[in-house]
Amino acid sequence: MDKKKQTPEAKERSRRRRRGAVAGGITVLVIGIAVLLNVILTLVSERYPLSLDLTKNSIYDLSEDTVAYLGGLDKDVTIHILATRQSLSYSYDYLDLVQAAKTIEAYSKYSDRVSVDYVDLAANPGFLNSYPDRELAAYDVIVESGETVVVSSLIDMFDYSYQYNSDYTGYDVVTTSNVEQEITSAIMYAVSGVKNRVGFITGFGERDSSDLQSLLSKNNYETVFMNLLTEDIPEDISALVWFGPNSDPSEDAVKKLDAYLENGGNLLLFTDPFIGDQPTLDVFLGEWGLSVPEAFAFETDSSRTFNNSMYYPLVEYTDRNWSFGLESKNAYTLYYAPRPVELLFESEGDITTSVLLSLSEKSGCYPADVSSDYEITDEDIVGNVPVAALSESAETDGKLFVFGSTYSFLGDFLTASYTANADYITGIFNALCERENSAVIAPKDVSAQANTMTTNDVMVSSIAFVILIPALLIGAGVAVYLRRRRK
């Protein structure tokens, strides 16, 4: 029986059906692949940090030191954020809390040992029964490992400054985030259960050292005060800090320091050109082979200065054993109005001295008692002026650090993103306390607005990306479909 021959119109309809079936199959396949990729990326993003932090100071991500520390964790750590995820997901008025939440979430993405969850106290009041000895509140953060529990507040993890309006009213503005400091420090303490004690000497008109104390506290150190006029130095003090004593110490205080160093202690002395004559302190330093002349050090190499000021030098890491790789990271330590630190000898008996930080070959110094209109001469430029030095005893392992600046370890010098002052000084404490798996965490400057869009800008962009663009794509797809159906 002969088959009927198909007419040209029938053949064309058949080809259209086949093309339509193929196109439909491809469409279904593409949609299926897209859905599958979306599911896979969603699952992977819950474990690995796939997002990019494009903010100037990477305020939402963790530092390399914290990531390295998390990689060496050998105990499980749980972090509870006492808030809802939604309340910390986005808030134009409270971007500090958003930054805190994203930073904390990153910990679980860098270590299988760390888990992070949100606890809504309003919906789960029974959660408080697990911590009967703690007064917990919304926006608290609990870090625990084993039996050790550390509680802190998200609100207290930020520093603020007061900004005035034209009508003399004002408001607080977030300037610095200490979230990573606080959480990493809490993890370190929860895992080890140990905090090294650092003693801050008082009794001789010391300068305000609260910024340095805060830095150490947030890096898992316990800071305590001790008046050498009335107190002895406890045996459990890992290091002593003498921050800009303005008056000459007593003989009895010096004897206490000698005894502490002879027992293998560590003393860090900070001074500056604005501190006057201290003959007893000079004798003490001289026995350790160091001297701090009453002079100003300056830098004439403009490439080694900040804002082209000779009194804001970028110091050189002369002793790489105590710079912890900062020079390879192009991380600069910035000084202000430094005082020179001289070595009286390199080695004498069991004591050896070395320069830690210095200025360039074009640096110099001049006496502090000259007039304010003093003009620097060629004779003042001596080159490679030391501004920090170390003296140590091979017999007792006692170490004396002398830094020719107090201002360089205050305020913005410890928080600015363009300096490594916090990393440098914290690294020294970590080395002295033999913290093998440790992290040097500096505060993050978040004073710049993370989002400069107005509320109207946010609404317009949201409508454009959430409604208009998807609607245009759908409309284009429908138009193509209808056009093909009419062919």
VEXDREN-2710 file (C-alpha; in Angstrom, 1 decimal):
% VEXDREN-2710
k/r/px/py/pz
1/MET/0.0/0.0/0.0
2/ASP/1.5/3.3/-1.0
3/LYS/2.1/5.9/1.7
4/LYS/0.5/9.2/1.2
5/LYS/2.9/11.9/0.3
6/GLN/3.0/14.8/2.8
7/THR/2.1/18.2/1.4
8/PRO/4.7/21.0/1.9
9/GLU/2.4/22.5/4.5
10/ALA/2.4/19.3/6.5
11/LYS/6.1/18.9/6.3
12/GLU/6.6/22.5/7.5
13/ARG/4.2/21.9/10.5
14/SER/6.1/18.7/11.3
15/ARG/9.4/20.6/11.3
16/ARG/7.9/23.3/13.5
17/ARG/6.7/20.6/16.0
18/ARG/10.2/19.0/16.1
19/ARG/11.9/22.4/16.5
20/GLY/9.4/23.3/19.2
21/ALA/10.0/20.0/21.0
22/VAL/13.7/20.5/20.8
23/ALA/13.4/24.2/22.0
24/GLY/11.1/23.1/24.8
25/GLY/13.5/20.4/25.8
26/ILE/16.4/22.8/25.8
27/THR/14.4/25.3/27.8
28/VAL/13.5/22.7/30.4
29/LEU/17.1/21.5/30.5
30/VAL/18.5/25.1/31.0
31/ILE/15.9/25.8/33.8
32/GLY/16.8/22.5/35.4
33/ILE/20.5/23.3/35.3
34/ALA/19.9/26.8/36.7
35/VAL/17.8/25.4/39.6
36/LEU/20.4/22.7/40.3
37/LEU/23.2/25.3/40.3
38/ASN/21.2/27.5/42.6
39/VAL/20.7/24.7/45.0
40/ILE/24.4/23.7/44.9
41/LEU/25.6/27.3/45.4
42/THR/23.2/27.8/48.2
43/LEU/24.5/24.7/50.0
44/VAL/28.1/25.6/49.3
45/SER/27.6/29.2/50.4
46/GLU/26.4/28.0/53.8
47/ARG/29.8/26.4/54.3
48/TYR/32.3/28.5/52.3
49/PRO/32.5/32.3/52.1
50/LEU/31.6/32.9/48.4
51/SER/30.7/36.5/48.8
52/LEU/33.2/39.3/48.2
53/ASP/33.8/42.1/50.7
54/LEU/34.3/45.2/48.5
55/THR/34.3/47.7/51.4
56/LYS/37.5/49.8/51.8
57/ASN/38.7/48.1/54.9
58/SER/37.1/44.7/54.4
59/ILE/34.9/45.4/57.4
60/TYR/32.7/42.3/56.8
61/ASP/35.5/39.7/56.5
62/LEU/38.0/38.2/58.8
63/SER/41.7/39.1/58.9
64/GLU/44.4/36.7/57.7
65/ASP/45.6/36.2/61.3
66/THR/42.1/35.1/62.5
67/VAL/41.7/32.8/59.5
68/ALA/45.0/31.2/60.2
69/TYR/44.1/30.9/63.9
70/LEU/40.8/29.2/63.1
71/GLY/42.7/26.8/60.8
72/GLY/44.6/25.5/63.9
73/LEU/41.6/25.1/66.2
74/ASP/41.5/21.7/67.9
75/LYS/38.3/22.2/70.0
76/ASP/34.7/22.9/69.1
77/VAL/33.4/26.4/69.6
78/THR/29.7/27.5/69.6
79/ILE/28.7/31.1/69.1
80/HIS/25.1/32.1/70.0
81/ILE/23.9/35.5/68.8
82/LEU/20.9/36.5/71.0
83/ALA/18.9/38.2/68.2
84/THR/16.9/37.2/65.1
85/ARG/18.8/36.8/61.9
86/GLN/16.3/39.1/60.2
87/SER/16.9/41.9/62.7
88/LEU/20.6/41.8/61.8
89/SER/20.3/41.2/58.1
90/TYR/20.0/44.8/57.1
91/SER/19.4/48.2/58.7
92/TYR/20.3/51.5/57.2
93/ASP/20.3/53.1/60.7
94/TYR/22.2/50.3/62.4
95/LEU/24.8/49.2/59.9
96/ASP/27.2/48.5/62.9
97/LEU/25.0/45.6/64.0
98/VAL/24.8/44.3/60.4
99/GLN/28.6/44.4/60.2
100/ALA/28.9/42.6/63.5
101/ALA/26.5/39.8/62.4
102/LYS/28.2/39.3/59.0
103/THR/31.7/39.2/60.7
104/ILE/30.6/36.6/63.3
105/GLU/28.9/34.5/60.6
106/ALA/32.2/34.3/58.8
107/TYR/33.8/32.3/61.6
108/SER/31.8/29.2/60.9
109/LYS/32.7/29.5/57.2
110/TYR/36.4/29.3/57.9
111/SER/36.4/26.5/60.4
112/ASP/34.4/23.3/60.8
113/ARG/35.1/23.6/64.6
114/VAL/33.0/26.8/64.9
115/SER/29.2/26.9/64.7
116/VAL/27.1/30.1/64.8
117/ASP/23.4/30.3/65.5
118/TYR/20.7/33.0/66.3
119/VAL/18.5/32.7/69.4
120/ASP/15.3/34.8/69.6
121/LEU/14.8/35.2/73.4
122/ALA/11.3/36.3/72.9
123/ALA/10.4/33.1/71.1
124/ASN/12.7/30.9/73.2
125/PRO/12.8/32.2/76.8
126/GLY/13.8/28.7/78.1
127/PHE/17.2/29.2/76.5
128/LEU/18.2/31.4/79.5
129/ASN/17.8/28.4/81.8
130/SER/21.0/27.0/80.3
131/TYR/22.9/29.9/81.8
132/PRO/21.5/30.5/85.2
133/ASP/24.5/32.5/86.5
134/ARG/24.5/34.9/83.6
135/GLU/22.4/38.1/83.1
136/LEU/21.7/37.7/79.4
137/ALA/19.9/40.3/77.2
138/ALA/19.1/40.8/73.5
139/TYR/22.1/41.4/71.3
140/ASP/24.4/39.6/73.6
141/VAL/26.9/37.1/72.1
142/ILE/27.8/33.9/73.9
143/VAL/31.1/32.1/73.0
144/GLU/31.6/28.7/74.6
145/SER/33.9/25.8/74.4
146/GLY/33.5/22.9/76.8
147/GLU/32.8/24.4/80.2
148/THR/34.2/27.9/79.5
149/VAL/31.6/30.5/78.6
150/VAL/32.3/34.1/77.5
151/VAL/29.5/36.7/77.2
152/SER/29.8/40.1/75.5
153/SER/27.4/42.6/73.9
154/LEU/27.3/43.6/70.3
155/ILE/26.5/47.1/71.3
156/ASP/29.8/47.3/73.3
157/MET/31.9/46.1/70.4
158/PHE/32.0/49.6/68.7
159/ASP/33.5/52.9/69.5
160/TYR/31.5/56.0/68.8
161/SER/32.1/59.8/68.3
162/TYR/29.5/62.5/68.8
163/GLN/28.6/64.5/65.7
164/TYR/26.9/67.9/65.9
165/ASN/24.2/69.2/63.5
166/SER/23.9/72.9/62.5
167/ASP/21.2/73.4/65.1
168/TYR/23.6/72.2/67.8
169/THR/21.8/68.9/68.3
170/GLY/23.9/65.8/67.8
171/TYR/24.1/62.0/67.4
172/ASP/26.5/59.2/67.8
173/VAL/28.5/57.9/64.8
174/VAL/30.3/54.6/64.7
175/THR/34.0/55.1/64.2
176/THR/35.6/51.7/65.1
177/SER/34.6/48.1/65.1
178/ASN/36.1/45.8/67.6
179/VAL/33.9/42.8/66.7
180/GLU/36.7/40.6/65.3
181/GLN/38.9/41.5/68.3
182/GLU/36.2/40.6/70.8
183/ILE/35.1/37.3/69.1
184/THR/38.6/36.0/68.4
185/SER/39.7/36.9/71.9
186/ALA/36.6/35.2/73.3
187/ILE/37.4/32.0/71.3
188/MET/41.0/32.0/72.4
189/TYR/40.0/32.3/76.0
190/ALA/37.2/29.7/75.7
191/VAL/39.5/27.2/74.1
192/SER/42.5/27.7/76.4
193/GLY/40.9/28.9/79.6
194/VAL/44.0/31.1/80.2
195/LYS/44.6/34.8/80.0
196/ASN/48.1/36.2/80.3
197/ARG/48.3/39.1/82.8
198/VAL/49.9/42.4/81.8
199/GLY/50.7/44.9/84.5
200/PHE/50.6/48.6/83.9
201/ILE/52.9/50.5/86.3
202/THR/51.5/53.6/88.1
203/GLY/52.8/56.0/90.7
204/PHE/55.1/58.2/88.6
205/GLY/52.7/60.4/86.6
206/GLU/52.2/57.9/83.7
207/ARG/50.4/59.0/80.6
208/ASP/46.9/57.6/79.8
209/SER/47.4/54.1/78.4
210/SER/43.7/53.1/78.1
211/ASP/43.9/52.6/74.3
212/LEU/46.8/50.2/74.7
213/GLN/45.0/48.4/77.5
214/SER/41.9/48.1/75.4
215/LEU/43.9/46.6/72.5
216/LEU/45.4/44.0/74.8
217/SER/42.1/43.2/76.5
218/LYS/40.5/42.6/73.2
219/ASN/43.4/40.3/72.3
220/ASN/42.8/38.0/75.3
221/TYR/45.0/39.7/77.8
222/GLU/44.1/40.6/81.4
223/THR/45.4/44.1/82.2
224/VAL/46.0/45.2/85.8
225/PHE/47.4/48.3/87.5
226/MET/50.2/48.2/90.1
227/ASN/51.7/51.1/92.0
228/LEU/55.4/50.4/92.5
229/LEU/55.4/52.9/95.4
230/THR/53.2/50.6/97.5
231/GLU/53.0/47.2/95.7
232/ASP/55.3/44.4/94.7
233/ILE/55.2/42.8/91.3
234/PRO/53.2/39.6/91.3
235/GLU/54.9/36.5/90.0
236/ASP/52.1/35.7/87.5
237/ILE/52.7/38.9/85.5
238/SER/53.7/38.0/82.0
239/ALA/54.8/41.5/81.1
240/LEU/55.0/45.0/82.6
241/VAL/54.2/48.2/80.7
242/TRP/55.5/51.5/81.9
243/PHE/53.7/54.1/79.8
244/GLY/55.4/57.5/79.8
245/PRO/56.3/58.0/83.4
246/ASN/56.6/61.8/83.9
247/SER/58.5/61.8/87.2
248/ASP/61.7/60.0/88.2
249/PRO/61.1/56.6/89.8
250/SER/62.2/55.9/93.4
251/GLU/65.1/53.7/94.2
252/ASP/62.8/51.2/95.7
253/ALA/60.7/51.0/92.5
254/VAL/63.9/50.4/90.4
255/LYS/64.9/47.6/92.8
256/LYS/61.6/45.9/92.2
257/LEU/62.0/46.2/88.4
258/ASP/65.6/44.8/88.7
259/ALA/64.3/41.8/90.7
260/TYR/61.5/41.2/88.2
261/LEU/63.8/41.3/85.2
262/GLU/66.3/39.0/87.0
263/ASN/63.5/36.5/87.3
264/GLY/63.0/36.4/83.6
265/GLY/60.4/39.2/83.4
266/ASN/59.6/41.5/80.5
267/LEU/59.4/45.2/80.8
268/LEU/58.2/47.6/78.0
269/LEU/59.0/51.3/78.6
270/PHE/57.4/54.0/76.4
271/THR/58.8/57.5/76.5
272/ASP/58.8/60.7/74.5
273/PRO/60.7/64.0/74.1
274/PHE/58.2/65.9/76.3
275/ILE/59.2/64.0/79.4
276/GLY/61.9/65.8/81.5
277/ASP/65.1/64.8/83.2
278/GLN/64.9/61.4/85.0
279/PRO/68.4/60.6/86.5
280/THR/67.4/57.5/88.4
281/LEU/65.7/56.0/85.3
282/ASP/68.7/56.9/83.2
283/VAL/71.0/54.9/85.6
284/PHE/68.6/51.9/85.4
285/LEU/68.5/52.0/81.6
286/GLY/72.3/52.5/81.5
287/GLU/72.8/49.2/83.3
288/TRP/70.9/47.5/80.5
289/GLY/73.0/49.3/77.9
290/LEU/70.3/51.8/76.7
291/SER/69.8/55.5/76.8
292/VAL/67.0/57.9/75.8
293/PRO/68.5/61.4/75.2
294/GLU/66.2/64.3/75.7
295/ALA/65.8/65.0/72.0
296/PHE/63.5/65.0/69.0
297/ALA/64.1/62.5/66.2
298/PHE/62.9/63.6/62.7
299/GLU/62.8/62.1/59.2
300/THR/63.7/64.1/56.0
301/ASP/63.1/61.4/53.5
302/SER/59.6/62.3/52.3
303/SER/58.9/58.7/51.1
304/ARG/59.2/57.6/54.7
305/THR/56.9/60.2/56.2
306/PHE/53.1/60.6/56.7
307/ASN/51.6/63.7/55.2
308/ASN/55.1/65.0/54.4
309/SER/55.7/65.7/58.1
310/MET/59.2/65.0/59.4
311/TYR/57.7/64.3/62.8
312/TYR/55.4/61.5/61.5
313/PRO/58.0/59.0/60.3
314/LEU/57.3/55.5/58.9
315/VAL/59.8/53.4/60.9
316/GLU/61.9/50.7/59.5
317/TYR/61.8/47.2/61.0
318/THR/65.5/46.9/61.9
319/ASP/65.2/43.6/63.8
320/ARG/63.1/41.3/61.7
321/ASN/62.9/38.8/64.5
322/TRP/60.4/41.1/66.2
323/SER/58.5/42.4/63.1
324/PHE/56.5/39.2/62.5
325/GLY/56.6/39.5/58.7
326/LEU/55.0/43.0/58.6
327/GLU/57.7/44.2/56.3
328/SER/56.8/41.6/53.7
329/LYS/53.1/42.6/53.9
330/ASN/54.1/46.3/53.3
331/ALA/52.4/47.0/56.6
332/TYR/53.9/50.2/58.1
333/THR/54.3/51.3/61.7
334/LEU/53.9/55.0/62.1
335/TYR/55.5/57.1/64.8
336/TYR/54.8/60.6/66.1
337/ALA/57.4/62.9/67.6
338/PRO/59.8/60.1/68.4
339/ARG/62.6/60.2/70.9
340/PRO/65.9/58.6/69.9
341/VAL/66.9/55.4/71.8
342/GLU/70.7/54.9/71.9
343/LEU/72.7/51.7/72.5
344/LEU/75.5/52.2/75.0
345/PHE/77.0/48.8/74.1
346/GLU/76.1/45.8/71.9
347/SER/77.3/43.2/74.4
348/GLU/78.5/43.4/78.0
349/GLY/78.5/40.4/80.3
350/ASP/75.3/38.5/79.8
351/ILE/73.5/41.5/78.3
352/THR/73.1/42.2/74.6
353/THR/71.3/45.1/73.0
354/SER/69.7/45.5/69.5
355/VAL/67.8/48.1/67.6
356/LEU/64.2/47.2/66.9
357/LEU/62.9/50.2/64.9
358/SER/64.8/53.0/63.3
359/LEU/64.5/55.9/60.8
360/SER/66.1/56.1/57.4
361/GLU/69.6/57.2/56.4
362/LYS/68.2/60.8/56.0
363/SER/67.0/61.0/59.6
364/GLY/68.4/63.0/62.5
365/CYS/67.7/64.4/65.9
366/TYR/68.2/67.7/67.9
367/PRO/67.9/68.6/71.6
368/ALA/64.5/68.9/73.1
369/ASP/65.3/72.2/74.9
370/VAL/65.9/74.3/71.8
371/SER/63.6/77.2/70.9
372/SER/60.4/76.5/68.9
373/ASP/61.9/78.3/65.9
374/TYR/64.9/76.1/65.8
375/GLU/66.1/75.4/62.2
376/ILE/67.6/71.9/61.5
377/THR/71.2/71.9/60.2
378/ASP/73.1/69.3/58.2
379/GLU/74.9/68.4/61.4
380/ASP/71.6/67.2/62.9
381/ILE/71.2/64.6/60.2
382/VAL/73.1/61.6/61.4
383/GLY/71.1/58.8/59.7
384/ASN/69.4/55.6/60.9
385/VAL/68.2/57.1/64.2
386/PRO/67.0/54.2/66.5
387/VAL/63.6/54.9/68.0
388/ALA/63.0/51.5/69.7
389/ALA/65.5/49.0/71.2
390/LEU/65.7/45.8/73.1
391/SER/68.1/44.7/75.9
392/GLU/68.1/41.1/77.1
393/SER/69.9/39.0/79.6
394/ALA/71.2/35.6/78.3
395/GLU/71.4/34.4/81.9
396/THR/67.9/35.2/83.2
397/ASP/66.1/35.8/79.9
398/GLY/64.8/39.1/81.2
399/LYS/63.9/41.6/78.5
400/LEU/63.7/45.3/78.5
401/PHE/62.0/47.1/75.5
402/VAL/62.3/50.8/75.1
403/PHE/60.1/52.7/72.7
404/GLY/60.8/56.4/71.9
405/SER/57.1/57.3/71.7
406/THR/54.0/57.1/73.7
407/TYR/51.7/58.8/71.2
408/SER/52.4/56.1/68.6
409/PHE/50.4/53.6/70.7
410/LEU/47.3/55.7/71.3
411/GLY/44.0/56.3/69.6
412/ASP/44.1/56.4/65.8
413/PHE/47.6/55.0/65.6
414/LEU/46.1/51.7/66.9
415/THR/42.9/51.7/64.8
416/ALA/43.7/53.4/61.5
417/SER/43.7/51.0/58.6
418/TYR/46.9/52.5/57.1
419/THR/49.1/51.6/60.1
420/ALA/50.4/48.4/61.6
421/ASN/51.0/49.8/65.1
422/ALA/48.5/47.5/66.7
423/ASP/49.8/44.4/64.8
424/TYR/53.4/45.2/65.8
425/ILE/52.9/45.8/69.5
426/THR/50.4/42.9/70.0
427/GLY/52.9/40.7/68.1
428/ILE/55.5/41.5/70.7
429/PHE/53.2/40.5/73.6
430/ASN/52.2/37.3/71.8
431/ALA/55.8/36.4/71.4
432/LEU/56.7/37.1/75.0
433/CYS/53.8/35.0/76.2
434/GLU/54.7/32.2/73.8
435/ARG/51.3/32.1/72.1
436/GLU/52.0/29.6/69.3
437/ASN/48.5/29.6/67.8
438/SER/47.5/33.2/68.2
439/ALA/46.0/36.0/66.1
440/VAL/47.0/39.7/66.1
441/ILE/43.7/41.5/65.7
442/ALA/43.5/45.3/65.2
443/PRO/40.3/47.3/65.4
444/LYS/38.7/48.2/62.1
445/ASP/38.0/51.8/61.0
446/VAL/34.3/51.9/60.0
447/SER/33.9/55.7/60.2
448/ALA/33.4/55.9/56.4
449/GLN/29.8/55.3/55.5
450/ALA/29.3/51.7/54.3
451/ASN/26.3/52.9/52.1
452/THR/26.0/56.4/50.9
453/MET/22.6/55.8/49.2
454/THR/19.6/57.8/50.5
455/THR/16.3/56.1/51.4
456/ASN/14.9/57.2/48.0
457/ASP/17.9/55.7/46.2
458/VAL/17.4/52.4/48.0
459/MET/13.7/52.3/47.1
460/VAL/14.3/53.2/43.4
461/SER/17.1/50.6/43.0
462/SER/15.0/48.0/44.8
463/ILE/12.1/48.6/42.4
464/ALA/14.4/48.5/39.4
465/PHE/16.2/45.3/40.3
466/VAL/13.3/43.4/42.0
467/ILE/10.4/44.4/39.8
468/LEU/11.2/46.3/36.6
469/ILE/14.2/44.2/35.3
470/PRO/12.5/40.8/36.0
471/ALA/9.3/42.1/34.4
472/LEU/11.1/43.2/31.3
473/LEU/12.8/39.9/31.0
474/ILE/9.6/38.0/31.4
475/GLY/7.9/40.3/28.9
476/ALA/10.7/39.7/26.4
477/GLY/10.3/35.9/26.8
478/VAL/6.6/36.0/26.3
479/ALA/7.0/38.2/23.2
480/VAL/9.5/35.7/21.7
481/TYR/7.2/32.8/22.5
482/LEU/4.1/34.5/20.8
483/ARG/6.1/35.4/17.8
484/ARG/7.2/31.8/17.3
485/ARG/3.7/30.5/17.7
486/ARG/2.4/32.7/14.9
487/LYS/5.1/31.4/12.5
END
